[in-house]
Amino acid sequence: MVDIPEAALSWAYLRAGGPGGQHQNKTETAVQLRYKVSIGNLSPEAVERLRKLAGKRFTGSGEIVIESREYRSRLMNMNAALRKLEELVEQALVEPRKRKPTRPTRASRERRLESKKQQSKKKSGRKKPLHFEY
């Protein structure tokens, strides 16, 4: 569970399309959650990873905008949006492992060269033979 400060969040409510009839036409059940990354307590590296993970949901003003309109209930949509944000932040907090550069083993180099020789023999066997006149 990630600790997201309440001050970094702002909510907006929108009308959602889809099934629901008259109720859906006059109530604002869809939710738009805005998370100010600068107020959050993340390291600069985590903020950069979060920016990449958020993609087009990251705005130029340093906010992440998450919309939820899955449910007919505003409360359920709020919980869904918050859950999406928490998952994004959790993923950003995981530091990727650094790759250790490795070298091919001697045996693997020899196998590669042997297969190249086999391929060369196979292809040279397809050539037309040279005709010599004595």
KOLBA-348241 format. One record per atom (N, C-alpha, C): residue number from 1; atom name; x, y, z. Coordinates in nm, 4 decimals. Example, Ala and Ser with C-alpha at 12.3 -4.5 7.8 and 13.67 -1.06 7.14 Angstrom:
<sites>
SITE | 1 | N | 1.3190 | -0.5690 | 0.7800
SITE | 1 | CA | 1.2300 | -0.4500 | 0.7800
SITE | 1 | C | 1.3200 | -0.3300 | 0.7800
SITE | 2 | N | 1.2850 | -0.2250 | 0.7080
SITE | 2 | CA | 1.3670 | -0.1060 | 0.7140
SITE | 2 | C | 1.2900 | 0.0030 | 0.7870
</sites>
This chain:
<sites>
SITE | 1 | N | 0.0847 | -0.1182 | 0.0000
SITE | 1 | CA | 0.0000 | 0.0000 | 0.0000
SITE | 1 | C | 0.0890 | 0.1242 | 0.0000
SITE | 2 | N | 0.0609 | 0.2157 | -0.0890
SITE | 2 | CA | 0.1397 | 0.3370 | -0.1046
SITE | 2 | C | 0.0729 | 0.4509 | -0.0286
SITE | 3 | N | 0.1539 | 0.5346 | 0.0341
SITE | 3 | CA | 0.1004 | 0.6496 | 0.1065
SITE | 3 | C | 0.0976 | 0.7696 | 0.0120
SITE | 4 | N | -0.0244 | 0.8063 | -0.0318
SITE | 4 | CA | -0.0420 | 0.9201 | -0.1220
SITE | 4 | C | -0.1036 | 1.0334 | -0.0422
SITE | 5 | N | -0.0365 | 1.1488 | -0.0325
SITE | 5 | CA | -0.0920 | 1.2595 | 0.0463
SITE | 5 | C | -0.2216 | 1.3138 | -0.0148
SITE | 6 | N | -0.3180 | 1.3403 | 0.0708
SITE | 6 | CA | -0.4477 | 1.3902 | 0.0265
SITE | 6 | C | -0.4351 | 1.5254 | -0.0432
SITE | 7 | N | -0.3357 | 1.6057 | -0.0019
SITE | 7 | CA | -0.3172 | 1.7387 | -0.0607
SITE | 7 | C | -0.2759 | 1.7308 | -0.2079
SITE | 8 | N | -0.2200 | 1.6166 | -0.2500
SITE | 8 | CA | -0.1738 | 1.6016 | -0.3875
SITE | 8 | C | -0.2865 | 1.5605 | -0.4822
SITE | 9 | N | -0.4041 | 1.5305 | -0.4270
SITE | 9 | CA | -0.5152 | 1.4821 | -0.5081
SITE | 9 | C | -0.6207 | 1.5896 | -0.5282
SITE | 10 | N | -0.6797 | 1.5925 | -0.6469
SITE | 10 | CA | -0.7975 | 1.6766 | -0.6697
SITE | 10 | C | -0.8938 | 1.5964 | -0.7561
SITE | 11 | N | -1.0223 | 1.6105 | -0.7286
SITE | 11 | CA | -1.1247 | 1.5313 | -0.7944
SITE | 11 | C | -1.2142 | 1.6190 | -0.8805
SITE | 12 | N | -1.2587 | 1.5650 | -0.9917
SITE | 12 | CA | -1.3590 | 1.6299 | -1.0755
SITE | 12 | C | -1.4585 | 1.5215 | -1.1154
SITE | 13 | N | -1.5838 | 1.5597 | -1.1314
SITE | 13 | CA | -1.6882 | 1.4638 | -1.1626
SITE | 13 | C | -1.7504 | 1.4990 | -1.2974
SITE | 14 | N | -1.7723 | 1.3974 | -1.3799
SITE | 14 | CA | -1.8195 | 1.4159 | -1.5160
SITE | 14 | C | -1.9402 | 1.3272 | -1.5407
SITE | 15 | N | -2.0153 | 1.3601 | -1.6422
SITE | 15 | CA | -2.1242 | 1.2718 | -1.6825
SITE | 15 | C | -2.0664 | 1.1578 | -1.7642
SITE | 16 | N | -2.1079 | 1.0374 | -1.7290
SITE | 16 | CA | -2.0587 | 0.9200 | -1.7995
SITE | 16 | C | -2.1639 | 0.8714 | -1.8967
SITE | 17 | N | -2.1198 | 0.8216 | -2.0096
SITE | 17 | CA | -2.2127 | 0.7646 | -2.1062
SITE | 17 | C | -2.2437 | 0.6206 | -2.0695
SITE | 18 | N | -2.3081 | 0.5506 | -2.1600
SITE | 18 | CA | -2.3339 | 0.4099 | -2.1386
SITE | 18 | C | -2.4708 | 0.3830 | -2.0805
SITE | 19 | N | -2.4952 | 0.2581 | -2.0381
SITE | 19 | CA | -2.6267 | 0.2202 | -1.9886
SITE | 19 | C | -2.6600 | 0.2898 | -1.8575
SITE | 20 | N | -2.7866 | 0.3049 | -1.8291
SITE | 20 | CA | -2.8274 | 0.3680 | -1.7045
SITE | 20 | C | -2.9508 | 0.4536 | -1.7223
SITE | 21 | N | -2.9878 | 0.4818 | -1.8451
SITE | 21 | CA | -3.1110 | 0.5550 | -1.8715
SITE | 21 | C | -3.1084 | 0.6975 | -1.8210
SITE | 22 | N | -3.2237 | 0.7416 | -1.7689
SITE | 22 | CA | -3.2387 | 0.8809 | -1.7276
SITE | 22 | C | -3.1435 | 0.9162 | -1.6132
SITE | 23 | N | -3.1237 | 0.8213 | -1.5222
SITE | 23 | CA | -3.0332 | 0.8461 | -1.4093
SITE | 23 | C | -2.8942 | 0.8849 | -1.4605
SITE | 24 | N | -2.8474 | 0.8113 | -1.5608
SITE | 24 | CA | -2.7137 | 0.8347 | -1.6152
SITE | 24 | C | -2.7048 | 0.9705 | -1.6844
SITE | 25 | N | -2.8149 | 1.0146 | -1.7426
SITE | 25 | CA | -2.8137 | 1.1397 | -1.8170
SITE | 25 | C | -2.8062 | 1.2626 | -1.7275
SITE | 26 | N | -2.8444 | 1.2495 | -1.6006
SITE | 26 | CA | -2.8472 | 1.3696 | -1.5164
SITE | 26 | C | -2.7570 | 1.3632 | -1.3948
SITE | 27 | N | -2.6793 | 1.2570 | -1.3793
SITE | 27 | CA | -2.5863 | 1.2503 | -1.2656
SITE | 27 | C | -2.4436 | 1.2413 | -1.3160
SITE | 28 | N | -2.3537 | 1.2916 | -1.2365
SITE | 28 | CA | -2.2113 | 1.2911 | -1.2724
SITE | 28 | C | -2.1418 | 1.1796 | -1.1956
SITE | 29 | N | -2.1383 | 1.0614 | -1.2557
SITE | 29 | CA | -2.0807 | 0.9461 | -1.1875
SITE | 29 | C | -1.9369 | 0.9189 | -1.2298
SITE | 30 | N | -1.8957 | 0.9643 | -1.3456
SITE | 30 | CA | -1.7576 | 0.9437 | -1.3888
SITE | 30 | C | -1.6663 | 1.0334 | -1.3049
SITE | 31 | N | -1.5445 | 0.9867 | -1.2828
SITE | 31 | CA | -1.4512 | 1.0553 | -1.1929
SITE | 31 | C | -1.3220 | 1.0843 | -1.2671
SITE | 32 | N | -1.2679 | 1.2026 | -1.2431
SITE | 32 | CA | -1.1363 | 1.2390 | -1.2953
SITE | 32 | C | -1.0488 | 1.2743 | -1.1759
SITE | 33 | N | -0.9432 | 1.1973 | -1.1579
SITE | 33 | CA | -0.8509 | 1.2179 | -1.0460
SITE | 33 | C | -0.7241 | 1.2823 | -1.0987
SITE | 34 | N | -0.6830 | 1.3914 | -1.0353
SITE | 34 | CA | -0.5578 | 1.4583 | -1.0720
SITE | 34 | C | -0.4617 | 1.4468 | -0.9545
SITE | 35 | N | -0.3407 | 1.3984 | -0.9834
SITE | 35 | CA | -0.2386 | 1.3781 | -0.8811
SITE | 35 | C | -0.1195 | 1.4678 | -0.9132
SITE | 36 | N | -0.0908 | 1.5634 | -0.8223
SITE | 36 | CA | 0.0245 | 1.6518 | -0.8411
SITE | 36 | C | 0.1490 | 1.5790 | -0.7929
SITE | 37 | N | 0.2351 | 1.5467 | -0.8850
SITE | 37 | CA | 0.3539 | 1.4684 | -0.8541
SITE | 37 | C | 0.4493 | 1.5468 | -0.7650
SITE | 38 | N | 0.4538 | 1.6797 | -0.7804
SITE | 38 | CA | 0.5484 | 1.7612 | -0.7031
SITE | 38 | C | 0.5153 | 1.7602 | -0.5538
SITE | 39 | N | 0.3878 | 1.7436 | -0.5187
SITE | 39 | CA | 0.3496 | 1.7418 | -0.3775
SITE | 39 | C | 0.3755 | 1.6047 | -0.3165
SITE | 40 | N | 0.3702 | 1.5016 | -0.3973
SITE | 40 | CA | 0.3936 | 1.3657 | -0.3482
SITE | 40 | C | 0.5347 | 1.3503 | -0.2950
SITE | 41 | N | 0.5540 | 1.2505 | -0.2099
SITE | 41 | CA | 0.6849 | 1.2309 | -0.1456
SITE | 41 | C | 0.7645 | 1.1227 | -0.2181
SITE | 42 | N | 0.7943 | 1.1472 | -0.3469
SITE | 42 | CA | 0.8685 | 1.0511 | -0.4279
SITE | 42 | C | 1.0070 | 1.1048 | -0.4608
SITE | 43 | N | 1.1010 | 1.0116 | -0.4751
SITE | 43 | CA | 1.2357 | 1.0507 | -0.5145
SITE | 43 | C | 1.2344 | 1.0949 | -0.6612
SITE | 44 | N | 1.3330 | 1.1735 | -0.7033
SITE | 44 | CA | 1.3367 | 1.2169 | -0.8444
SITE | 44 | C | 1.3414 | 1.1001 | -0.9427
SITE | 45 | N | 1.4102 | 0.9914 | -0.9057
SITE | 45 | CA | 1.4167 | 0.8748 | -0.9938
SITE | 45 | C | 1.2788 | 0.8105 | -1.0074
SITE | 46 | N | 1.2068 | 0.8011 | -0.8956
SITE | 46 | CA | 1.0729 | 0.7420 | -0.8977
SITE | 46 | C | 0.9772 | 0.8304 | -0.9771
SITE | 47 | N | 0.9941 | 0.9617 | -0.9664
SITE | 47 | CA | 0.9089 | 1.0541 | -1.0425
SITE | 47 | C | 0.9317 | 1.0347 | -1.1917
SITE | 48 | N | 1.0558 | 1.0157 | -1.2320
SITE | 48 | CA | 1.0868 | 0.9948 | -1.3738
SITE | 48 | C | 1.0268 | 0.8633 | -1.4235
SITE | 49 | N | 1.0372 | 0.7569 | -1.3410
SITE | 49 | CA | 0.9765 | 0.6290 | -1.3794
SITE | 49 | C | 0.8244 | 0.6424 | -1.3870
SITE | 50 | N | 0.7667 | 0.7180 | -1.2927
SITE | 50 | CA | 0.6216 | 0.7396 | -1.2911
SITE | 50 | C | 0.5772 | 0.8158 | -1.4152
SITE | 51 | N | 0.6570 | 0.9128 | -1.4561
SITE | 51 | CA | 0.6249 | 0.9909 | -1.5760
SITE | 51 | C | 0.6237 | 0.9011 | -1.6994
SITE | 52 | N | 0.7190 | 0.8095 | -1.7082
SITE | 52 | CA | 0.7241 | 0.7177 | -1.8224
SITE | 52 | C | 0.6087 | 0.6188 | -1.8187
SITE | 53 | N | 0.5763 | 0.5693 | -1.6993
SITE | 53 | CA | 0.4666 | 0.4736 | -1.6864
SITE | 53 | C | 0.3317 | 0.5378 | -1.7181
SITE | 54 | N | 0.3144 | 0.6637 | -1.6764
SITE | 54 | CA | 0.1862 | 0.7317 | -1.6974
SITE | 54 | C | 0.1639 | 0.7636 | -1.8442
SITE | 55 | N | 0.2701 | 0.7876 | -1.9185
SITE | 55 | CA | 0.2578 | 0.8135 | -2.0619
SITE | 55 | C | 0.1767 | 0.9382 | -2.0908
SITE | 56 | N | 0.0709 | 0.9244 | -2.1711
SITE | 56 | CA | -0.0073 | 1.0418 | -2.2111
SITE | 56 | C | -0.0970 | 1.0924 | -2.0991
SITE | 57 | N | -0.1073 | 1.0185 | -1.9894
SITE | 57 | CA | -0.1859 | 1.0677 | -1.8750
SITE | 57 | C | -0.1090 | 1.1721 | -1.7947
SITE | 58 | N | 0.0209 | 1.1865 | -1.8222
SITE | 58 | CA | 0.1039 | 1.2856 | -1.7529
SITE | 58 | C | 0.0930 | 1.4179 | -1.8287
SITE | 59 | N | 0.0526 | 1.5239 | -1.7579
SITE | 59 | CA | 0.0334 | 1.6539 | -1.8231
SITE | 59 | C | 0.1607 | 1.7367 | -1.8155
SITE | 60 | N | 0.1646 | 1.8442 | -1.8915
SITE | 60 | CA | 0.2799 | 1.9340 | -1.8921
SITE | 60 | C | 0.2955 | 2.0088 | -1.7607
SITE | 61 | N | 0.1870 | 2.0211 | -1.6836
SITE | 61 | CA | 0.1947 | 2.0931 | -1.5559
SITE | 61 | C | 0.2369 | 2.0017 | -1.4412
SITE | 62 | N | 0.2784 | 1.8783 | -1.4714
SITE | 62 | CA | 0.3285 | 1.7885 | -1.3675
SITE | 62 | C | 0.2199 | 1.7140 | -1.2923
SITE | 63 | N | 0.1089 | 1.6878 | -1.3585
SITE | 63 | CA | -0.0001 | 1.6132 | -1.2965
SITE | 63 | C | -0.0254 | 1.4851 | -1.3736
SITE | 64 | N | -0.0787 | 1.3880 | -1.3022
SITE | 64 | CA | -0.1242 | 1.2659 | -1.3672
SITE | 64 | C | -0.2761 | 1.2679 | -1.3599
SITE | 65 | N | -0.3406 | 1.2501 | -1.4750
SITE | 65 | CA | -0.4869 | 1.2526 | -1.4820
SITE | 65 | C | -0.5359 | 1.1104 | -1.5073
SITE | 66 | N | -0.6187 | 1.0615 | -1.4148
SITE | 66 | CA | -0.6748 | 0.9272 | -1.4271
SITE | 66 | C | -0.8269 | 0.9396 | -1.4260
SITE | 67 | N | -0.8896 | 0.8816 | -1.5263
SITE | 67 | CA | -1.0357 | 0.8839 | -1.5343
SITE | 67 | C | -1.0894 | 0.7439 | -1.5098
SITE | 68 | N | -1.2063 | 0.7383 | -1.4446
SITE | 68 | CA | -1.2737 | 0.6112 | -1.4230
SITE | 68 | C | -1.4218 | 0.6310 | -1.4476
SITE | 69 | N | -1.4768 | 0.5502 | -1.5363
SITE | 69 | CA | -1.6195 | 0.5543 | -1.5649
SITE | 69 | C | -1.6737 | 0.4131 | -1.5809
SITE | 70 | N | -1.6098 | 0.3198 | -1.5107
SITE | 70 | CA | -1.6459 | 0.1788 | -1.5228
SITE | 70 | C | -1.7795 | 0.1471 | -1.4556
SITE | 71 | N | -1.8068 | 0.2121 | -1.3450
SITE | 71 | CA | -1.9233 | 0.1785 | -1.2638
SITE | 71 | C | -2.0296 | 0.2876 | -1.2727
SITE | 72 | N | -2.1510 | 0.2547 | -1.2283
SITE | 72 | CA | -2.2590 | 0.3532 | -1.2268
SITE | 72 | C | -2.2568 | 0.4360 | -1.0993
SITE | 73 | N | -2.1727 | 0.3974 | -1.0062
SITE | 73 | CA | -2.1654 | 0.4670 | -0.8785
SITE | 73 | C | -2.0418 | 0.5568 | -0.8743
SITE | 74 | N | -2.0591 | 0.6796 | -0.8272
SITE | 74 | CA | -1.9462 | 0.7726 | -0.8167
SITE | 74 | C | -1.8436 | 0.7190 | -0.7180
SITE | 75 | N | -1.8892 | 0.6662 | -0.6045
SITE | 75 | CA | -1.7988 | 0.6160 | -0.5018
SITE | 75 | C | -1.7132 | 0.5007 | -0.5549
SITE | 76 | N | -1.7753 | 0.4101 | -0.6281
SITE | 76 | CA | -1.6993 | 0.2978 | -0.6843
SITE | 76 | C | -1.5986 | 0.3464 | -0.7884
SITE | 77 | N | -1.6361 | 0.4473 | -0.8669
SITE | 77 | CA | -1.5429 | 0.5040 | -0.9648
SITE | 77 | C | -1.4279 | 0.5754 | -0.8949
SITE | 78 | N | -1.4562 | 0.6418 | -0.7829
SITE | 78 | CA | -1.3491 | 0.7078 | -0.7063
SITE | 78 | C | -1.2498 | 0.6042 | -0.6551
SITE | 79 | N | -1.3017 | 0.4947 | -0.6013
SITE | 79 | CA | -1.2138 | 0.3882 | -0.5509
SITE | 79 | C | -1.1325 | 0.3266 | -0.6640
SITE | 80 | N | -1.1948 | 0.3087 | -0.7803
SITE | 80 | CA | -1.1237 | 0.2508 | -0.8952
SITE | 80 | C | -1.0112 | 0.3425 | -0.9420
SITE | 81 | N | -1.0384 | 0.4731 | -0.9478
SITE | 81 | CA | -0.9355 | 0.5688 | -0.9912
SITE | 81 | C | -0.8204 | 0.5720 | -0.8916
SITE | 82 | N | -0.8530 | 0.5701 | -0.7634
SITE | 82 | CA | -0.7496 | 0.5713 | -0.6608
SITE | 82 | C | -0.6653 | 0.4439 | -0.6677
SITE | 83 | N | -0.7305 | 0.3315 | -0.6929
SITE | 83 | CA | -0.6595 | 0.2044 | -0.7054
SITE | 83 | C | -0.5644 | 0.2080 | -0.8255
SITE | 84 | N | -0.6095 | 0.2650 | -0.9383
SITE | 84 | CA | -0.5230 | 0.2764 | -1.0571
SITE | 84 | C | -0.4002 | 0.3614 | -1.0258
SITE | 85 | N | -0.4210 | 0.4721 | -0.9546
SITE | 85 | CA | -0.3097 | 0.5601 | -0.9196
SITE | 85 | C | -0.2121 | 0.4879 | -0.8277
SITE | 86 | N | -0.2645 | 0.4168 | -0.7281
SITE | 86 | CA | -0.1776 | 0.3440 | -0.6350
SITE | 86 | C | -0.0938 | 0.2399 | -0.7082
SITE | 87 | N | -0.1542 | 0.1699 | -0.8044
SITE | 87 | CA | -0.0794 | 0.0705 | -0.8817
SITE | 87 | C | 0.0320 | 0.1358 | -0.9623
SITE | 88 | N | 0.0031 | 0.2521 | -1.0220
SITE | 88 | CA | 0.1051 | 0.3245 | -1.0988
SITE | 88 | C | 0.2217 | 0.3649 | -1.0090
SITE | 89 | N | 0.1900 | 0.4205 | -0.8921
SITE | 89 | CA | 0.2943 | 0.4675 | -0.8014
SITE | 89 | C | 0.3750 | 0.3494 | -0.7483
SITE | 90 | N | 0.3077 | 0.2377 | -0.7171
SITE | 90 | CA | 0.3800 | 0.1190 | -0.6696
SITE | 90 | C | 0.4779 | 0.0695 | -0.7745
SITE | 91 | N | 0.4348 | 0.0685 | -0.9007
SITE | 91 | CA | 0.5242 | 0.0249 | -1.0081
SITE | 91 | C | 0.6434 | 0.1191 | -1.0217
SITE | 92 | N | 0.6191 | 0.2489 | -1.0025
SITE | 92 | CA | 0.7274 | 0.3467 | -1.0163
SITE | 92 | C | 0.8271 | 0.3359 | -0.9015
SITE | 93 | N | 0.7826 | 0.2903 | -0.7859
SITE | 93 | CA | 0.8728 | 0.2799 | -0.6716
SITE | 93 | C | 0.9687 | 0.1619 | -0.6828
SITE | 94 | N | 0.9354 | 0.0635 | -0.7648
SITE | 94 | CA | 1.0226 | -0.0525 | -0.7829
SITE | 94 | C | 1.1393 | -0.0126 | -0.8715
SITE | 95 | N | 1.2577 | -0.0217 | -0.8161
SITE | 95 | CA | 1.3772 | 0.0170 | -0.8913
SITE | 95 | C | 1.4192 | -0.0990 | -0.9813
SITE | 96 | N | 1.4354 | -0.0759 | -1.1109
SITE | 96 | CA | 1.4737 | -0.1865 | -1.2000
SITE | 96 | C | 1.6154 | -0.2341 | -1.1715
SITE | 97 | N | 1.6345 | -0.3644 | -1.1882
SITE | 97 | CA | 1.7682 | -0.4197 | -1.1654
SITE | 97 | C | 1.8614 | -0.3753 | -1.2768
SITE | 98 | N | 1.9858 | -0.3518 | -1.2403
SITE | 98 | CA | 2.0837 | -0.3146 | -1.3419
SITE | 98 | C | 2.1366 | -0.4401 | -1.4080
SITE | 99 | N | 2.1543 | -0.4325 | -1.5380
SITE | 99 | CA | 2.2028 | -0.5460 | -1.6138
SITE | 99 | C | 2.3521 | -0.5609 | -1.5950
SITE | 100 | N | 2.3922 | -0.6840 | -1.5644
SITE | 100 | CA | 2.5353 | -0.7114 | -1.5549
SITE | 100 | C | 2.5841 | -0.7521 | -1.6933
SITE | 101 | N | 2.6810 | -0.6799 | -1.7472
SITE | 101 | CA | 2.7300 | -0.7197 | -1.8799
SITE | 101 | C | 2.8014 | -0.8546 | -1.8716
SITE | 102 | N | 2.7696 | -0.9433 | -1.9639
SITE | 102 | CA | 2.8320 | -1.0757 | -1.9648
SITE | 102 | C | 2.9031 | -1.0969 | -2.0969
SITE | 103 | N | 2.9930 | -1.1946 | -2.0977
SITE | 103 | CA | 3.0653 | -1.2282 | -2.2196
SITE | 103 | C | 3.0281 | -1.3693 | -2.2596
SITE | 104 | N | 3.0290 | -1.3976 | -2.3891
SITE | 104 | CA | 2.9999 | -1.5350 | -2.4303
SITE | 104 | C | 3.1114 | -1.6294 | -2.3858
SITE | 105 | N | 3.0738 | -1.7514 | -2.3507
SITE | 105 | CA | 3.1746 | -1.8483 | -2.3075
SITE | 105 | C | 3.2561 | -1.8958 | -2.4277
SITE | 106 | N | 3.3679 | -1.9598 | -2.3989
SITE | 106 | CA | 3.4531 | -2.0096 | -2.5063
SITE | 106 | C | 3.3798 | -2.1162 | -2.5871
SITE | 107 | N | 3.3075 | -2.2027 | -2.5173
SITE | 107 | CA | 3.2338 | -2.3099 | -2.5857
SITE | 107 | C | 3.1257 | -2.2522 | -2.6774
SITE | 108 | N | 3.0560 | -2.1470 | -2.6319
SITE | 108 | CA | 2.9501 | -2.0898 | -2.7160
SITE | 108 | C | 3.0100 | -2.0214 | -2.8385
SITE | 109 | N | 3.1283 | -1.9592 | -2.8223
SITE | 109 | CA | 3.1950 | -1.8987 | -2.9391
SITE | 109 | C | 3.2336 | -2.0061 | -3.0398
SITE | 110 | N | 3.2865 | -2.1188 | -2.9879
SITE | 110 | CA | 3.3268 | -2.2271 | -3.0771
SITE | 110 | C | 3.2052 | -2.2879 | -3.1486
SITE | 111 | N | 3.0950 | -2.3042 | -3.0758
SITE | 111 | CA | 2.9723 | -2.3564 | -3.1391
SITE | 111 | C | 2.9242 | -2.2634 | -3.2498
SITE | 112 | N | 2.9305 | -2.1338 | -3.2244
SITE | 112 | CA | 2.8868 | -2.0371 | -3.3249
SITE | 112 | C | 2.9745 | -2.0468 | -3.4490
SITE | 113 | N | 3.1049 | -2.0520 | -3.4310
SITE | 113 | CA | 3.1960 | -2.0604 | -3.5453
SITE | 113 | C | 3.1772 | -2.1919 | -3.6213
SITE | 114 | N | 3.1531 | -2.3009 | -3.5479
SITE | 114 | CA | 3.1313 | -2.4305 | -3.6129
SITE | 114 | C | 3.0045 | -2.4277 | -3.6975
SITE | 115 | N | 2.8986 | -2.3641 | -3.6452
SITE | 115 | CA | 2.7741 | -2.3568 | -3.7238
SITE | 115 | C | 2.7937 | -2.2680 | -3.8466
SITE | 116 | N | 2.8776 | -2.1657 | -3.8338
SITE | 116 | CA | 2.9057 | -2.0814 | -3.9508
SITE | 116 | C | 2.9807 | -2.1607 | -4.0581
SITE | 117 | N | 3.0718 | -2.2449 | -4.0142
SITE | 117 | CA | 3.1462 | -2.3273 | -4.1101
SITE | 117 | C | 3.0525 | -2.4249 | -4.1808
SITE | 118 | N | 2.9606 | -2.4856 | -4.1030
SITE | 118 | CA | 2.8647 | -2.5794 | -4.1620
SITE | 118 | C | 2.7775 | -2.5088 | -4.2658
SITE | 119 | N | 2.7313 | -2.3895 | -4.2327
SITE | 119 | CA | 2.6469 | -2.3123 | -4.3233
SITE | 119 | C | 2.7243 | -2.2766 | -4.4504
SITE | 120 | N | 2.8507 | -2.2416 | -4.4331
SITE | 120 | CA | 2.9346 | -2.2063 | -4.5470
SITE | 120 | C | 2.9527 | -2.3262 | -4.6402
SITE | 121 | N | 2.9765 | -2.4456 | -4.5807
SITE | 121 | CA | 2.9915 | -2.5666 | -4.6607
SITE | 121 | C | 2.8635 | -2.5963 | -4.7387
SITE | 122 | N | 2.7516 | -2.5820 | -4.6707
SITE | 122 | CA | 2.6216 | -2.6104 | -4.7321
SITE | 122 | C | 2.6004 | -2.5194 | -4.8522
SITE | 123 | N | 2.6309 | -2.3908 | -4.8365
SITE | 123 | CA | 2.6067 | -2.2954 | -4.9450
SITE | 123 | C | 2.7090 | -2.3122 | -5.0576
SITE | 124 | N | 2.8347 | -2.3416 | -5.0220
SITE | 124 | CA | 2.9340 | -2.3588 | -5.1288
SITE | 124 | C | 2.9065 | -2.4858 | -5.2083
SITE | 125 | N | 2.8384 | -2.5836 | -5.1473
SITE | 125 | CA | 2.8000 | -2.7053 | -5.2194
SITE | 125 | C | 2.6923 | -2.6792 | -5.3227
SITE | 126 | N | 2.6251 | -2.5671 | -5.3147
SITE | 126 | CA | 2.5180 | -2.5333 | -5.4098
SITE | 126 | C | 2.5710 | -2.4639 | -5.5353
SITE | 127 | N | 2.6968 | -2.4230 | -5.5318
SITE | 127 | CA | 2.7535 | -2.3511 | -5.6466
SITE | 127 | C | 2.7723 | -2.4451 | -5.7649
SITE | 128 | N | 2.7725 | -2.3867 | -5.8848
SITE | 128 | CA | 2.8016 | -2.4651 | -6.0043
SITE | 128 | C | 2.9512 | -2.4962 | -6.0042
SITE | 129 | N | 2.9864 | -2.6169 | -6.0452
SITE | 129 | CA | 3.1296 | -2.6481 | -6.0482
SITE | 129 | C | 3.1988 | -2.5726 | -6.1618
SITE | 130 | N | 3.3254 | -2.5453 | -6.1416
SITE | 130 | CA | 3.4034 | -2.4755 | -6.2436
SITE | 130 | C | 3.4486 | -2.5779 | -6.3496
SITE | 131 | N | 3.4372 | -2.5431 | -6.4768
SITE | 131 | CA | 3.4789 | -2.6333 | -6.5840
SITE | 131 | C | 3.6130 | -2.5879 | -6.6353
SITE | 132 | N | 3.7063 | -2.6811 | -6.6337
SITE | 132 | CA | 3.8387 | -2.6513 | -6.6891
SITE | 132 | C | 3.8580 | -2.7264 | -6.8187
SITE | 133 | N | 3.9148 | -2.6606 | -6.9179
SITE | 133 | CA | 3.9449 | -2.7288 | -7.0431
SITE | 133 | C | 4.0957 | -2.7477 | -7.0507
SITE | 134 | N | 4.1330 | -2.8718 | -7.0830
SITE | 134 | CA | 4.2757 | -2.9018 | -7.0884
SITE | 134 | C | 4.3290 | -2.8919 | -7.2250
</sites>
